[in-house]
Amino acid sequence: MFSNASNFVYGVDKVFLIILAISFFFMIAITAVMIYFVIKYNRKKNIPAVQLKDNMNLEIAWTVIPLLLTLLMFYYGYAAYLPMRQPPKNAMVIATTAKMWKWSFKYEGDKQSDTLYVPLNKPVKLTLTSLDVIHGMFIPAFRIKQDVVPGRPNFVWFIPQQTGEFNIMCSAYCGVLHSSMLAIIKVVPENDFNTWLAALSITSTAPLNAGLDILQKNGCVACHSLDGTKIVGPTLKGLYGSEVDVTTDGKQHKVKADNEYIKTSINDPDKDIVVGFSKGLMKSYKSLLKDEDIKKINDYLKTLGAK
């Protein structure tokens, strides 16, 4: 039970075992008393009912004892939680982005990876940002979990104490592919980490990939495929320049997927609903994407060819 995968394992497991032990004690004790009374006061024994008066000692006992046990559980729980919100100043900061349905990790020097590499026995702080809906950073082996809420920067920190690979999951239901929002955290010796980081390429900003990069960073490709597959939203393959059947103000009609249509779909996604899809599936990106970003997206969509 007391693994050493991170510095928080012992404290969290200790709280869990204390609460579990108290719960089992009362479950067994209450069940035993119930069985005792069922046997002793079985109606076949014809024991006459007796009216019992108030018992002050009993009332004090069943008030004070649960209160003390609750305070005990709170104490150990708070003692385990408090260090989780106090990262050391020398912790290595990794910008962690959550989007449907993917985790991405950016290191110093604008280097990005889909797998989280961390050095052994070094404090690590993950700054948490969501690009769309509520997610949850959950590393079971490290006993850490933290909500990732859009517009509310958050963080988790830890000291990895055991080399190996561990699962990263999303603990908040974030859509139809929630169960696929997985990543791996690899804990390696510090020298191996430094070698890996030095070899990691800087995030691409080439013009030809700029539009795709924007789509990926904002989680667009999680709902809109690039290969013609129908998922949450319409595919982007062959979209630009095509005729699209949409419903606007309850009326179905065709519209050409030009620059203006794509800009409107990004800024006001519920205005023209593509036939076969539902309203309210996409939020507006008006405050997140500039006109220059949308132009780069259009340039990229022109390269995707026909459906």
N, C-alpha and C positions, 0 to 999 in steps of 0.2 A: 504493500500500500504506500509506504513512504519512499517513493522514488526520488531521485535527485536530478530530474530533468531541468528544473529551474529553482531559483531561490524561494519561490512561493509555494512549492509543493507541500512542504512539511506543515506550514501554518494552515493552509486550506484543508488538508487531509485531517489535521488535528481537530478542527472545528467540525468537520463532517462526522468524524467518529464520536465526538462528544454528543452531538445532537442525535446521532443514530443510537448510541447507548442509552440516552435518556428516553428516547421514544420506545425502544425495545423493552426497557425496564417497566414503563407504565403499561405498555400493551400486555406484557406477560402478567403484571400484577393485577390489572383490572380484569383480565380474562380469568385469572385464578379466582378472584373474589366472586365473579359472576357464576363460575362453575360451583363454587362452595355454596353460595346462596341457593342456586337451583337444586342442589342435592339436599341441603339442610331444610329448606322451606318448601319442599315438594308438597303439593296439596294432598297427596295420598297419606301424608303423616298427620293431617288434620290439626296442624298447629294453629291455634287461634291468633288472629291479628291483634297487634298491640299498638296503641297510639304512642309515639315517642315525642317527647318535648324537645325544645331547642337544646343544642349542645354547643356552647360558645367555643370550647376548646377545639372541637371538630371544625367549626366554621373558620376559626383563625388558622388552623393547620392547612385547610385546603385553599386558603387565600394566600398565605405567606409562602408556603412551599413552592407553588407554581411561579409566584413572583420572583423568588430567589433563583429558581432554575432558569427562568427567562432572562434575568439579569446576567446569570452565568454564561448563557449561550451568546447573549449580546456582547459581553466583554471579550470572549475569545474570538467572536466574529469580527468585531471592530479592530481588535489587536492584529488580526490577519489582514484586514482590508486596508488599514491606514498606510502601511508601507507601500502599497500598490499605487498610491497617489503622491508619493514622494520620490521621484526619480533623482538619482545623483546628477550633479552638474556635469560630470565628465562622461555621461552616457552618449553613445554613438546614436545620432538621430537618423532615422530612416523614414522618409515620407511615404506613407501607405495610403493608397487610394482604393476605395471600394466602388464598384459599379456593377450593374447587372450584366453578367454574373461572373465576376472576375476580380482578383486581387492583383495589384501591381505595386512594386516597391522601388523607390528612387533613392539612390545613394548620393553622397557628396560628389560633385563634379558632373551632375546631370546624367548619371549612369542609372539605367533602369533595368529591372529584371522581374519576371513573373514568378520566380522562386526566391524565397527569402533566405539569404545566406547570412549567418551571424557567427562571430568569433567566440570560441569557448571561453567562459569565465570573464567575459567583458559585459558591462551593463549596456543594454540596448533600449532605446526609446523609439516607439513607433508613433508618429503623429498620424492621426486618423482623419480622413476626409471622405465623404460620400458624394458622388456626382449625381445621384438620382434619388433613391429611396433609403429607408432605414436598413442598415446591415448590422452585423454583429461580429466583431473580431474575436474568434474563439480558438484557443490553442489548448485542447484538453490536457495534453501531457504536461503543460506548463502551469495548469490551473489558473488561466487568466481568460477573462471575457469582458468585452467592453462594447457598448453600443456605438455605432457610427451613424450619426444623424446629419442629414444635409443642412449646411449652414451653421453647424455647431462643431467647431474643431475639438478634438478629443485626443487622448493618448493612452497607451499602455507601455509599461516598461518591465524588464526582466533581466536576469542574469542567467544565461544558459549554462548548465553545469554538467551536461552529458552530451557527448558527440552522437550524431546519428540524424535520422530524418523523422520529422514529426508532422502531423496533419494540422492544417489550418482550415477551419470551417466557418461558415456564416451561421450565427445563432438566431437570426431574425428572418422570418419568412419574407422574402424579397421578390417573389414572383414565381413563374412556372418552372424556372430552371434553378430554383434555390438550392436544391440538393446537389447541383453540379458546381456550385461556387466553392471550389476546393483549391488549395495550394499546399505547397510543401515548405517547411522551414528546415534548413540544413545547418546543423551546428558542426563547425569544423575548427581545428586548431588555428590560432591566430595567424601563423605563417601561411597556412593554406588559404585562409580568408583573404589576406593581403594579395596573394598571388592571383586569386580569382578576381578580386576587385580591379586589379591593375589590367587584367585582360578583358574586362567587361567593356563593351563599346559604349560610346556616348549616344544618347537618344538621337535617332535620326531626325534631321530637319531638312532633308533634301526636298526641293520643290515638287518633284514627282510624287513623293510620299507624304507631303504636307497635309493633303486632304484626308488621306487614310489615317494619318497620325491623329488628326483632330477627331475623326469618327471613333477611333479606338479609345482615346483619352476620355471622351465624354460618354462612353458606354453605348454608343449607337449600334455597333455591330453585334451587341448582345440581343437586340430585338429585330434588327434588319440584316438579313444575311447578304453576303456578297456573291453567292453562287447560285441564286435562284430558289433556294429553299425557303418555304413559307414557315415563319416561326411566329413570334408575337406580333410583328409588324410586317408590312410589305417588303419584299426583297429590293435591294438597291441595284441588282444586276439588270442592266438594260433599261433602267428607269429613265435616265436623262433623254429627253426628246421624244419619249413614247406618249401614247394616248392613255390616260388613266381614267377609269370609271370611278367617280366620286359622288358623295351625297353632300349637298350644301343646303342648309336650311330646310332639310326634308325633301329636297328635289335631287333626283339622280341625273347626272350629266357627265360629259367627257371633258377633260381638261388636258392641255399639253404640259408635260413635265419639263418646264423651262426654268430659267433662273428665278423668276418671280414665284412660280409655284413651289419650288423647293424652299425658297426663303420663307414663304407663308407657312409651309408645313413645319418648318423648324420653330418659327416664332409664335405661330397660332395653330397648333396641331389639330385642334378640334373644329376648325373651320371647314375644311374639305376632308371628309372621311372616306378613305378608299373602300369601295364596295367589298364586303366580306370581312371587314374588320370593325371593331367596336370603338365607340367614343370613350375618351378618358384614359386610354392606355399610355399616353405619352404626355409628359409635362412640357411646358414652353421652355425653350433654351434662349429666349430673347436676351436675358440678362447675362448669359454665359458665353454666347458666340457673337463676335463682331461681324460686320458685313464682309470684312476681309477674310475671316474664317469661312464664311458661307461660300465666298467666291472660290476658295481653295477646295472646298467640298465639291462644288459643282465641277471644277476642273478634273477632280479625281473621278467623279461619277461618269464623266464623258469617256473615260478609258475602260469602263466595265463591259461595253459591248451589249449585244442583244440578249434577251432572256432566253 
